[in-house]
């Protein structure tokens, strides 16, 4: 439908974009939550400390 200005009804398109964005956000948050619940191995912990300037980098 169009209104008096000749523009198409944006609320439907906006609603669809919002619905899609919310769906993608939920998927991303679920994936992050799953990744956080995974146990971290000692090797990964060592790599994370080195990348973050852990104890090994503080010896100057």
MODELLER restraints for C-alpha pairs under 7 A, 6 or more apart:
rsr = mdl.restraints
at = mdl.atoms
rsr.add(forms.Gaussian(group=physical.xy_distance, feature=features.Distance(at['CA:1:A'], at['CA:8:A']), mean=5.78, stdev=0.5))
rsr.add(forms.Gaussian(group=physical.xy_distance, feature=features.Distance(at['CA:1:A'], at['CA:9:A']), mean=5.92, stdev=0.5))
rsr.add(forms.Gaussian(group=physical.xy_distance, feature=features.Distance(at['CA:2:A'], at['CA:8:A']), mean=4.58, stdev=0.5))
rsr.add(forms.Gaussian(group=physical.xy_distance, feature=features.Distance(at['CA:2:A'], at['CA:9:A']), mean=5.93, stdev=0.5))
rsr.add(forms.Gaussian(group=physical.xy_distance, feature=features.Distance(at['CA:50:A'], at['CA:56:A']), mean=6.86, stdev=0.5))
